Amino acid sequence: MKKIQLLFLFFVTFMFLVNTATAEETNFSAEFALDWLLEQDTNGNYGGIIETALVTILLDEIGATDQAEQAYEYLESAIDSNNCWPSGSCTIKDTAFATYAKYERLYSIKDQKDWFVSSAARRGARGKFWLQMVGTSESGNCQVTYSYKDVSNTKDIAVEKGNFTCGDGLWLDLDYCIARGLLGLNPTINFEIDCADLGSPTLSLIYYLTQTTEDLIILNLVDPSVGDIAFTVNSGCFGTTPSSNNCDYETSLYAYWALDRIGSPSIAPIVYIIENYDEKDVLHNAILYLVKPEQNQFRAEALVGLQRSTGDWDKNVYKTSFAILALTRDPEYSAEVDKAVEWLKSKQKADGSWNSRVSDTAIALYAAFADELSSYAPQPITTPDDGICDLDDECEPEAGETYANCPTDCPTECNLDGICQENIGETKESCEDCQLRVSQCNEDGVCEAEEFFENYVDCPLDCSCGDGVCDYVEDADESCPEDCGSAIPTPTQQEAVCGNQIREGDEECDGADAFLCPGECQDDCTCETDGGFPWWLLIVIIIILVIIYIYFQYIKKGKSLRDIFKKKSNKPSQRPPFKPYSTVIQKQQGSQVRNQPFPVFRRPIKSQKTKDSESKLDKSLDEAKRLFRKK
């Protein structure tokens, strides 16, 4: 019976520890993550161009069309006059993501395509561009038309019996035979070729990097049956900005992905990307395989080889999500994808996000959980038919219009707390709080915050920090504790920012600032635990050993479990009682008692050898006495 109770206790303890260790996995929710993502919306802005573009793509994918359109409208409001993003400081990467989002919303992207062509940077390609012709033995000419410095140029290329007279037979060196140095001077050139004199040859645009066949890259395979052949040669690259002449690989890679998604891969700098490809980089393999899986099977194998035993890539949510996007194109890699998805589930934070970042959360949902969210798409944005919202694009608080009942006219949050807070979107046009706070500066040297709403921003001649008056601006932005009595948060009090390479607040680490971590710092600013020692298992083992010890030390010997906690007496042993005629005496020395044995004298016990010797001696003495008597 005791053994059964012992086994039951062990089983309950073990199941408790296992459930505790796996609790994080069972709490995953894609819907919770989407809810967190939508909470980051501020009038369609999710924190930046790339973040908003990723959310737009996700929302469009899961069917949340109204929310996707609202996010896209923010992108449109942030576009530059040159048709790029963001306004006033366009970058290639921002424009790539925003263009992809615009394409998903089914808007024209012609202006963006033209912008990308004009933004490519020149560089010197290491290899050669060849035009290969097969399938004809005719002689004649191919007419090549191209544009250089906005001038159209035409050149005839002679062909004899199916071979180019310039170049190497079936191969035409474009940079040598058309115009020397042409491609080096122009990162992107459009060609049109008419080979009607030669029947119907098949032409291929090939980039020849080195002397190995593995570096022959088919850029375009054209069919002559469609008439004139048109193709684009891209020998350039992209820098971080359109004015940059320095190539940036990550920017070029994202541009390649986005341009392929919108159906214009020829604009992308594929040659530069291939020349600088790193087989050990997760994003390099993922995006190249994602764009052209039929030509990049070996990159998928490289990607699988880079996957960690825990299912992730580089312990990075963003990279892991791109790897999932790529490998889901081939069912052969379903096991790797499933393992990666489980890793993503295990990394979801308690608030539903991944790393509290919009970009990580959006790309993770898009890559791994879009199908799951299709049935959980947010409800369409509707305007209540209550007669209050007149849809005139003007917020009229006096008529009862608010952000809650009329988001079309009042696109910002207005909490009506009497404080104009522009940092949450309140403006004079949309919020009564700001309409009440119209400063009337009389420049009399006195800060009249209550009477005329003077403040240190609008009325610097009357109001300043330290004047003893807490104006509403100082109160709202907490910029002057001397006047308003609230301290500005110190760096240690401010909310920790994960990703700034500085360990703050309750962060265990942050990037390189990870001296407290036994391993590496993860994306969510916690120390690495994957692959570490399973402490919960050690606890189980210790409990088992304790139970076994108790069983053999107490239960098996018939003792009660209460004996475990029974204390041993520390009192000295009592003095033994006096017994008359005892062989032991007790001698008192100070406070100590010493026992000594009483000496007892006994006759020694003789050995057998001694007895024999004495007998012989007695006989000798008797014989001597007898001899003396005879004399």
C-alpha positions as CSV (number, residue, x, y, z in Angstrom):
1,M,0.0,0.0,0.0
2,K,2.8,2.4,0.9
3,K,4.5,1.6,-2.4
4,I,1.3,2.6,-4.4
5,Q,1.1,5.8,-2.5
6,L,4.7,6.6,-3.2
7,L,4.3,5.9,-7.0
8,F,1.1,8.1,-7.0
9,L,3.0,11.0,-5.4
10,F,5.8,10.7,-7.9
11,F,3.4,10.6,-10.9
12,V,1.5,13.7,-9.7
13,T,4.8,15.6,-9.1
14,F,6.2,14.7,-12.5
15,M,3.0,15.7,-14.4
16,F,2.9,19.1,-12.6
17,L,6.5,19.8,-13.6
18,V,6.0,18.7,-17.2
19,N,2.8,20.9,-17.6
20,T,4.7,23.8,-16.1
21,A,7.6,23.4,-18.5
22,T,5.3,23.2,-21.6
23,A,2.7,25.8,-20.5
24,E,4.1,28.5,-22.8
25,E,3.6,26.3,-25.9
26,T,-0.1,25.7,-25.2
27,N,-0.9,29.4,-24.9
28,F,-0.2,30.4,-28.5
29,S,-2.8,32.3,-30.3
30,A,-2.6,33.8,-33.8
31,E,-5.8,35.8,-33.1
32,F,-4.2,37.3,-30.0
33,A,-1.2,38.4,-32.1
34,L,-3.4,40.0,-34.7
35,D,-5.3,41.8,-32.0
36,W,-2.0,43.2,-30.7
37,L,-1.0,44.3,-34.2
38,L,-4.2,46.2,-34.8
39,E,-3.8,48.0,-31.5
40,Q,-0.6,49.6,-32.8
41,D,-2.7,51.4,-35.5
42,T,-2.6,55.2,-35.4
43,N,-4.7,56.4,-38.3
44,G,-3.4,53.7,-40.5
45,N,0.3,54.2,-39.4
46,Y,1.9,51.2,-37.7
47,G,5.1,52.8,-36.8
48,G,6.8,53.5,-40.2
49,I,6.7,52.8,-43.9
50,I,8.0,49.3,-43.8
51,E,5.9,48.3,-40.8
52,T,2.7,49.7,-42.3
53,A,3.5,48.1,-45.7
54,L,3.9,44.6,-44.0
55,V,0.7,45.1,-42.1
56,T,-1.1,46.1,-45.3
57,I,0.2,43.0,-47.1
58,L,-0.9,40.8,-44.2
59,L,-4.4,42.3,-43.8
60,D,-4.9,42.1,-47.5
61,E,-3.9,38.4,-47.4
62,I,-6.3,37.4,-44.7
63,G,-9.2,39.4,-46.2
64,A,-9.3,42.4,-43.8
65,T,-9.8,44.7,-46.7
66,D,-11.1,47.8,-44.8
67,Q,-8.2,47.7,-42.4
68,A,-5.7,47.1,-45.2
69,E,-7.1,50.0,-47.2
70,Q,-6.8,52.3,-44.1
71,A,-3.2,51.3,-43.8
72,Y,-2.6,51.9,-47.5
73,E,-4.2,55.3,-47.2
74,Y,-1.5,56.2,-44.7
75,L,1.2,55.1,-47.2
76,E,-0.4,57.3,-49.8
77,S,-0.3,60.2,-47.4
78,A,3.4,59.7,-46.9
79,I,4.5,59.4,-50.5
80,D,7.0,61.8,-52.0
81,S,6.4,63.9,-55.1
82,N,8.9,61.7,-56.9
83,N,6.7,58.6,-56.3
84,C,8.8,57.1,-53.6
85,W,8.7,56.7,-49.8
86,P,8.9,58.4,-47.3
87,S,8.2,61.9,-48.3
88,G,11.3,64.1,-48.2
89,S,13.8,61.3,-47.6
90,C,13.1,58.4,-50.0
91,T,14.9,55.1,-49.5
92,I,15.1,52.1,-51.8
93,K,14.0,49.7,-49.0
94,D,11.0,51.7,-47.9
95,T,9.9,52.2,-51.4
96,A,10.2,48.5,-52.2
97,F,7.9,47.4,-49.4
98,A,5.4,50.2,-50.0
99,T,5.3,49.4,-53.7
100,Y,4.6,45.8,-52.9
101,A,1.8,46.8,-50.6
102,K,0.3,49.2,-53.3
103,Y,0.4,46.3,-55.8
104,E,-1.5,44.0,-53.4
105,R,-4.1,46.7,-53.1
106,L,-4.5,46.6,-56.9
107,Y,-3.3,50.2,-57.6
108,S,-1.1,51.2,-60.5
109,I,2.7,51.0,-59.8
110,K,4.0,52.3,-63.1
111,D,5.4,55.4,-61.5
112,Q,7.3,53.3,-58.9
113,K,8.7,51.1,-61.6
114,D,10.1,54.1,-63.4
115,W,11.5,55.4,-60.2
116,F,13.4,52.2,-59.5
117,V,14.9,52.2,-63.0
118,S,16.1,55.8,-62.5
119,S,17.5,55.0,-59.0
120,A,19.8,52.2,-59.9
121,A,23.5,52.8,-59.3
122,R,26.3,52.1,-61.9
123,R,28.9,49.5,-61.2
124,G,31.4,47.3,-63.0
125,A,30.1,43.8,-63.4
126,R,32.7,41.1,-63.0
127,G,31.3,38.8,-65.7
128,K,29.9,39.2,-69.3
129,F,26.4,39.4,-70.8
130,W,26.0,37.1,-73.7
131,L,23.1,36.7,-76.1
132,Q,22.9,33.0,-77.2
133,M,21.2,32.0,-80.5
134,V,20.2,28.5,-81.4
135,G,17.8,26.8,-83.8
136,T,18.8,28.4,-87.1
137,S,21.4,27.9,-89.8
138,E,20.4,30.9,-91.8
139,S,22.5,33.9,-92.8
140,G,21.4,37.5,-92.4
141,N,21.2,40.3,-89.8
142,C,19.7,40.8,-86.4
143,Q,18.6,44.4,-85.8
144,V,19.3,45.6,-82.3
145,T,17.7,48.7,-80.9
146,Y,18.6,50.2,-77.5
147,S,18.4,53.6,-75.7
148,Y,21.4,55.5,-74.5
149,K,21.2,58.9,-72.9
150,D,17.5,59.1,-74.0
151,V,18.6,58.6,-77.6
152,S,17.4,55.5,-79.5
153,N,20.2,53.7,-81.3
154,T,20.0,50.9,-83.9
155,K,22.8,48.5,-85.0
156,D,22.8,45.5,-87.4
157,I,24.5,42.3,-86.2
158,A,25.7,40.0,-89.0
159,V,24.9,36.3,-88.8
160,E,26.4,33.6,-91.0
161,K,24.9,30.1,-91.0
162,G,23.5,30.6,-87.6
163,N,26.7,32.1,-86.0
164,F,27.3,35.7,-85.0
165,T,30.2,37.2,-86.9
166,C,31.1,39.3,-83.8
167,G,31.7,37.3,-80.7
168,D,32.1,33.5,-80.4
169,G,29.8,31.9,-82.9
170,L,26.6,31.2,-81.0
171,W,27.5,33.8,-78.4
172,L,27.2,37.6,-78.8
173,D,29.0,39.8,-76.3
174,L,26.6,42.7,-75.8
175,D,29.1,45.0,-74.1
176,Y,31.6,44.5,-76.9
177,C,29.7,43.9,-80.1
178,I,26.9,46.5,-79.6
179,A,28.9,49.4,-78.0
180,R,32.0,49.0,-76.0
181,G,31.5,49.9,-72.3
182,L,27.7,50.3,-72.9
183,L,26.6,48.3,-69.9
184,G,29.1,49.8,-67.5
185,L,27.8,53.3,-68.2
186,N,24.1,52.3,-67.9
187,P,22.9,50.1,-65.0
188,T,19.7,49.3,-66.8
189,I,19.2,49.2,-70.6
190,N,16.3,47.9,-72.6
191,F,17.0,46.0,-75.8
192,E,14.8,45.1,-78.8
193,I,16.0,42.5,-81.3
194,D,14.5,41.7,-84.7
195,C,15.9,38.5,-86.2
196,A,13.2,38.0,-88.9
197,D,15.8,37.3,-91.6
198,L,16.9,34.1,-89.7
199,G,13.6,32.3,-89.4
200,S,12.7,31.5,-85.8
201,P,15.9,31.2,-83.7
202,T,15.6,30.9,-79.9
203,L,17.5,33.6,-78.0
204,S,18.7,33.5,-74.4
205,L,20.2,36.3,-72.4
206,I,22.9,34.7,-70.2
207,Y,25.3,36.1,-67.6
208,Y,28.7,34.4,-67.7
209,L,30.5,35.0,-64.4
210,T,33.5,32.6,-64.5
211,Q,34.8,29.6,-66.4
212,T,32.6,27.1,-64.6
213,T,29.2,26.1,-66.1
214,E,27.6,26.6,-62.6
215,D,28.0,30.3,-63.1
216,L,26.1,30.5,-66.3
217,I,22.9,32.3,-65.4
218,I,20.0,32.3,-67.7
219,L,18.4,35.7,-67.2
220,N,15.9,35.6,-69.9
221,L,14.7,33.0,-72.4
222,V,12.8,34.6,-75.3
223,D,10.6,33.1,-77.9
224,P,11.0,34.5,-81.4
225,S,7.4,33.5,-82.4
226,V,6.0,36.5,-80.6
227,G,7.7,38.9,-83.0
228,D,10.3,41.5,-81.9
229,I,12.2,40.3,-78.8
230,A,12.5,42.7,-75.9
231,F,14.5,42.3,-72.7
232,T,16.3,44.3,-70.1
233,V,19.9,44.1,-69.1
234,N,20.5,45.1,-65.5
235,S,24.2,45.4,-64.5
236,G,23.7,47.9,-61.7
237,C,22.8,47.8,-58.1
238,F,20.8,49.7,-55.5
239,G,22.3,51.9,-52.7
240,T,20.3,52.8,-49.6
241,T,19.0,56.0,-51.3
242,P,18.4,56.9,-54.9
243,S,21.4,59.3,-54.8
244,S,23.8,56.8,-53.4
245,N,26.5,55.5,-55.8
246,N,27.5,52.7,-53.3
247,C,25.9,49.3,-53.6
248,D,24.1,48.0,-50.6
249,Y,23.4,44.2,-50.7
250,E,20.5,44.1,-48.2
251,T,18.7,46.9,-50.0
252,S,19.2,45.3,-53.4
253,L,18.0,42.0,-52.0
254,Y,14.7,43.4,-50.7
255,A,14.2,45.4,-53.9
256,Y,14.6,42.2,-55.9
257,W,12.0,40.4,-53.8
258,A,9.5,43.2,-54.0
259,L,10.1,43.8,-57.7
260,D,9.6,40.1,-58.4
261,R,6.3,40.1,-56.5
262,I,5.0,43.0,-58.6
263,G,6.0,41.2,-61.8
264,S,9.1,43.2,-62.7
265,P,12.2,41.1,-61.7
266,S,14.2,42.4,-64.7
267,I,14.4,45.8,-63.0
268,A,16.1,44.2,-60.0
269,P,20.0,43.9,-59.9
270,I,20.0,40.2,-60.0
271,V,23.6,40.0,-61.3
272,Y,24.9,42.0,-58.4
273,I,23.0,39.9,-56.0
274,I,24.3,36.6,-57.4
275,E,27.9,37.9,-57.5
276,N,27.8,38.8,-53.8
277,Y,25.7,35.9,-52.6
278,D,26.7,34.4,-49.2
279,E,25.7,30.7,-48.9
280,K,25.8,31.0,-45.1
281,D,23.3,33.9,-44.9
282,V,19.7,33.0,-44.2
283,L,18.1,35.9,-46.0
284,H,20.3,35.5,-49.1
285,N,19.1,31.9,-49.5
286,A,15.5,32.5,-48.5
287,I,14.8,35.4,-50.9
288,L,16.7,34.0,-53.8
289,Y,14.8,30.7,-53.5
290,L,11.6,32.5,-52.8
291,V,11.9,34.5,-56.1
292,K,13.0,31.7,-58.4
293,P,12.8,28.3,-56.8
294,E,13.2,26.4,-60.1
295,Q,16.7,27.9,-60.6
296,N,17.8,27.9,-56.9
297,Q,17.1,24.5,-55.6
298,F,20.6,24.4,-54.1
299,R,19.8,27.5,-52.1
300,A,16.9,25.7,-50.5
301,E,19.3,23.0,-49.4
302,A,21.6,25.5,-48.0
303,L,18.7,27.1,-46.1
304,V,17.8,23.8,-44.6
305,G,21.4,23.2,-43.6
306,L,21.4,26.5,-41.7
307,Q,18.3,25.6,-39.6
308,R,19.1,25.1,-36.0
309,S,18.0,22.0,-34.1
310,T,15.4,24.1,-32.3
311,G,13.7,24.9,-35.6
312,D,14.7,28.5,-36.0
313,W,17.3,30.4,-38.1
314,D,19.8,32.5,-36.1
315,K,17.3,32.7,-33.2
316,N,15.7,35.4,-35.2
317,V,11.9,35.8,-35.8
318,Y,12.2,37.9,-38.9
319,K,14.7,35.6,-40.6
320,T,12.8,32.5,-39.6
321,S,9.6,33.9,-41.1
322,F,11.3,34.6,-44.4
323,A,12.8,31.0,-44.4
324,I,9.2,29.7,-43.9
325,L,7.9,31.8,-46.8
326,A,10.6,30.3,-49.0
327,L,10.4,26.6,-48.0
328,T,6.6,26.5,-48.1
329,R,6.9,26.7,-51.9
330,D,8.0,23.0,-51.9
331,P,6.2,20.3,-50.0
332,E,9.5,18.4,-49.7
333,Y,10.4,20.8,-46.8
334,S,7.2,20.4,-44.8
335,A,9.0,18.9,-41.8
336,E,11.4,21.8,-41.6
337,V,8.6,24.3,-42.0
338,D,6.5,22.6,-39.2
339,K,9.5,22.7,-36.9
340,A,10.0,26.4,-37.6
341,V,6.4,27.2,-37.0
342,E,6.5,25.5,-33.6
343,W,9.5,27.6,-32.7
344,L,7.6,30.7,-33.7
345,K,4.7,29.7,-31.5
346,S,7.1,29.2,-28.5
347,K,8.5,32.7,-28.9
348,Q,5.2,34.6,-28.8
349,K,5.1,37.1,-25.9
350,A,2.4,37.3,-23.3
351,D,0.9,40.4,-25.0
352,G,0.5,38.4,-28.3
353,S,3.4,39.9,-30.2
354,W,6.8,38.8,-31.3
355,N,9.5,40.9,-29.6
356,S,6.9,43.7,-29.2
357,R,7.8,44.7,-32.8
358,V,5.3,45.3,-35.6
359,S,7.6,44.1,-38.3
360,D,8.4,40.8,-36.5
361,T,4.7,40.2,-35.7
362,A,3.4,41.0,-39.1
363,I,5.9,38.9,-41.1
364,A,5.5,36.0,-38.7
365,L,1.7,36.0,-39.1
366,Y,2.0,36.5,-42.9
367,A,4.5,33.6,-43.3
368,A,3.1,31.0,-40.9
369,F,-0.5,31.8,-39.8
370,A,-2.3,33.7,-42.6
371,D,-4.5,30.7,-43.5
372,E,-5.4,30.4,-39.8
373,L,-6.4,34.0,-39.6
374,S,-8.6,34.0,-42.7
375,S,-11.6,33.0,-40.6
376,Y,-10.7,35.6,-38.0
377,A,-10.5,38.7,-40.2
378,P,-11.5,41.9,-38.4
379,Q,-15.0,43.3,-39.1
380,P,-15.3,45.9,-41.8
381,I,-15.0,49.5,-40.7
382,T,-18.5,50.9,-40.6
383,T,-20.0,54.3,-39.8
384,P,-23.0,54.3,-37.4
385,D,-26.2,55.4,-39.1
386,D,-27.2,57.7,-36.2
387,G,-27.4,61.0,-38.1
388,I,-24.4,62.4,-36.3
389,C,-21.7,61.6,-38.8
390,D,-22.3,63.6,-42.0
391,L,-19.2,62.3,-43.8
392,D,-18.1,65.7,-44.9
393,D,-14.4,65.1,-44.0
394,E,-14.7,67.7,-41.2
395,C,-14.6,66.7,-37.6
396,E,-17.4,68.6,-35.8
397,P,-17.3,67.9,-32.0
398,E,-20.0,70.4,-31.4
399,A,-22.3,68.2,-33.5
400,G,-21.3,65.1,-31.5
401,E,-18.8,63.7,-34.0
402,T,-15.9,61.8,-32.4
403,Y,-13.3,59.3,-33.4
404,A,-15.5,56.5,-32.0
405,N,-18.7,57.3,-33.9
406,C,-17.2,59.0,-37.0
407,P,-13.7,57.8,-37.8
408,T,-14.0,59.1,-41.4
409,D,-14.4,62.7,-40.3
410,C,-12.5,62.4,-37.1
411,P,-9.5,60.2,-38.0
412,T,-7.7,60.8,-34.7
413,E,-8.3,59.9,-31.1
414,C,-9.7,62.7,-28.9
415,N,-10.1,61.8,-25.3
416,L,-11.7,65.1,-24.2
417,D,-9.6,65.5,-21.1
418,G,-9.0,69.2,-21.5
419,I,-5.4,68.7,-22.5
420,C,-4.3,69.0,-26.2
421,Q,-2.0,66.1,-26.8
422,E,-0.6,66.2,-30.3
423,N,1.5,63.1,-29.6
424,I,-1.7,60.9,-29.7
425,G,-3.0,62.7,-32.8
426,E,-5.2,65.4,-31.3
427,T,-5.4,68.5,-33.4
428,K,-7.2,71.8,-33.4
429,E,-9.3,70.6,-36.4
430,S,-10.3,67.3,-34.9
431,C,-10.3,67.6,-31.1
432,E,-12.2,69.9,-28.7
433,D,-9.3,69.7,-26.3
434,C,-7.1,71.6,-28.8
435,Q,-9.8,74.0,-29.8
436,L,-10.1,75.2,-26.3
437,R,-6.4,75.8,-26.1
438,V,-5.9,78.7,-28.5
439,S,-3.2,80.8,-27.0
440,Q,-3.6,84.6,-26.9
441,C,-0.1,86.0,-26.3
442,N,-0.2,89.6,-25.0
443,E,3.6,89.7,-24.3
444,D,3.3,91.4,-21.0
445,G,6.0,89.3,-19.4
446,V,3.5,87.3,-17.3
447,C,2.5,83.7,-18.1
448,E,-1.3,83.8,-18.0
449,A,-1.9,80.1,-18.6
450,E,-5.4,80.0,-17.2
451,E,-6.8,83.2,-18.6
452,F,-5.3,83.2,-22.1
453,F,-3.8,79.6,-22.4
454,E,-0.4,81.0,-22.8
455,N,2.4,78.4,-22.9
456,Y,6.1,78.3,-23.4
457,V,5.8,77.1,-27.0
458,D,3.3,79.7,-28.3
459,C,4.3,82.5,-26.0
460,P,8.0,82.2,-25.2
461,L,8.3,85.9,-24.1
462,D,5.7,85.4,-21.4
463,C,6.2,81.7,-20.4
464,S,9.2,79.6,-19.7
465,C,10.3,76.7,-17.5
466,G,11.0,78.0,-14.0
467,D,8.5,80.9,-14.1
468,G,6.4,79.2,-11.4
469,V,3.4,78.6,-13.7
470,C,2.6,75.2,-15.1
471,D,1.1,75.8,-18.5
472,Y,-0.8,73.1,-20.3
473,V,2.1,72.3,-22.7
474,E,4.5,71.7,-19.8
475,D,1.8,69.6,-18.1
476,A,1.1,67.5,-21.2
477,D,4.8,66.8,-22.1
478,E,6.1,66.8,-18.5
479,S,9.0,68.9,-19.6
480,C,9.2,71.2,-16.6
481,P,9.0,69.4,-13.2
482,E,10.1,72.7,-11.6
483,D,6.8,74.3,-12.5
484,C,4.5,71.2,-12.6
485,G,6.0,69.1,-9.9
486,S,6.3,65.9,-12.0
487,A,9.8,64.6,-12.6
488,I,11.0,63.8,-16.1
489,P,11.7,60.1,-16.3
490,T,15.4,59.3,-16.0
491,P,16.9,56.8,-18.4
492,T,16.6,54.1,-15.9
493,Q,12.9,54.9,-15.4
494,Q,12.0,55.2,-19.0
495,E,10.5,52.2,-20.8
496,A,13.2,49.8,-22.0
497,V,13.7,49.8,-25.8
498,C,14.7,46.4,-27.0
499,G,17.2,46.6,-29.9
500,N,19.1,49.7,-29.0
501,Q,22.2,47.7,-27.8
502,I,21.7,49.0,-24.2
503,R,20.4,46.8,-21.4
504,E,17.6,48.8,-19.7
505,G,14.8,48.3,-17.3
506,D,13.9,44.6,-16.9
507,E,15.8,43.5,-20.0
508,E,18.2,40.6,-19.4
509,C,20.3,41.7,-22.3
510,D,20.2,43.9,-25.4
511,G,22.3,42.9,-28.4
512,A,26.0,43.2,-27.6
513,D,25.2,44.3,-24.0
514,A,24.8,40.7,-22.8
515,F,27.5,40.2,-20.2
516,L,24.9,38.7,-17.8
517,C,23.9,36.0,-20.2
518,P,25.6,32.6,-20.1
519,G,24.8,32.3,-23.9
520,E,23.8,34.7,-26.6
521,C,21.2,37.5,-26.4
522,Q,17.9,36.8,-28.2
523,D,15.7,39.1,-30.3
524,D,13.4,39.7,-27.3
525,C,16.3,40.9,-25.1
526,T,16.3,37.7,-23.0
527,C,19.2,35.4,-22.5
528,E,19.3,32.3,-24.6
529,T,17.6,29.3,-23.0
530,D,17.3,27.0,-26.1
531,G,19.5,24.1,-25.9
532,G,20.4,24.8,-22.3
533,F,20.3,22.4,-19.4
534,P,16.7,21.2,-18.6
535,W,16.5,22.4,-15.0
536,W,13.0,21.0,-14.6
537,L,14.3,17.5,-15.3
538,L,17.0,18.0,-12.6
539,I,14.2,18.9,-10.2
540,V,12.3,15.7,-11.1
541,I,15.5,13.6,-10.5
542,I,16.1,15.2,-7.1
543,I,12.5,14.5,-6.0
544,I,12.8,10.9,-7.1
545,L,16.1,10.5,-5.2
546,V,14.5,12.0,-2.0
547,I,11.5,9.7,-2.3
548,I,13.8,6.6,-2.7
549,Y,15.9,7.7,0.3
550,I,12.8,8.2,2.5
551,Y,11.5,4.8,1.4
552,F,14.6,2.8,2.3
553,Q,15.6,4.8,5.4
554,Y,12.2,5.0,7.0
555,I,9.2,3.3,5.4
556,K,11.0,-0.1,4.7
557,K,12.3,-0.2,8.3
558,G,8.8,0.3,9.6
559,K,9.3,3.8,10.8
560,S,6.8,6.6,10.4
561,L,7.4,9.6,8.1
562,R,7.2,11.7,11.3
563,D,10.6,10.3,12.3
564,I,12.1,12.4,9.5
565,F,11.4,15.5,11.4
566,K,12.0,14.1,15.0
567,K,14.9,15.9,16.6
568,K,17.6,14.0,18.4
569,S,18.2,14.9,22.0
570,N,21.4,16.9,22.7
571,K,21.3,16.4,26.5
572,P,24.3,14.7,28.2
573,S,23.9,11.1,29.3
574,Q,22.8,10.7,32.9
575,R,25.1,9.6,35.7
576,P,24.9,5.8,36.1
577,P,23.4,4.7,39.4
578,F,25.7,3.6,42.3
579,K,26.0,-0.2,42.6
580,P,27.8,-1.7,45.7
581,Y,30.8,-3.9,45.1
582,S,31.1,-2.6,41.6
583,T,34.4,-2.9,39.8
584,V,34.0,0.6,38.5
585,I,34.7,3.7,40.6
586,Q,33.8,7.3,39.7
587,K,36.2,10.0,40.2
588,Q,35.1,13.6,40.2
589,Q,37.5,16.0,38.5
590,G,36.0,19.5,38.3
591,S,32.8,19.3,36.3
592,Q,33.8,16.2,34.4
593,V,33.3,12.6,35.4
594,R,35.9,10.0,34.3
595,N,35.3,6.2,34.6
596,Q,38.3,4.0,35.5
597,P,38.4,0.2,36.0
598,F,39.3,-1.0,39.6
599,P,42.6,-3.1,39.4
600,V,42.1,-6.8,39.9
601,F,45.1,-9.1,40.7
602,R,44.9,-12.7,39.5
603,R,47.4,-15.6,39.3
604,P,48.9,-15.8,35.9
605,I,47.6,-18.6,33.8
606,K,50.5,-20.9,32.7
607,S,50.9,-22.2,29.3
608,Q,51.3,-26.0,28.5
609,K,54.9,-25.4,27.4
610,T,55.8,-23.9,30.8
611,K,54.2,-26.8,32.6
612,D,56.3,-29.3,30.7
613,S,59.5,-27.4,31.5
614,E,58.7,-27.3,35.2
615,S,58.0,-31.1,35.2
616,K,61.4,-31.9,33.6
617,L,63.1,-29.6,36.1
618,D,61.4,-31.3,39.0
619,K,62.6,-34.7,37.7
620,S,66.2,-33.4,37.4
621,L,66.1,-32.2,41.0
622,D,64.8,-35.5,42.3
623,E,67.5,-37.4,40.4
624,A,70.2,-35.2,41.9
625,K,68.9,-35.7,45.4
626,R,68.9,-39.5,44.9
627,L,72.6,-39.5,43.8
628,F,73.6,-37.4,46.8
629,R,72.0,-39.9,49.1
630,K,74.1,-42.7,47.7
631,K,77.3,-41.0,48.5
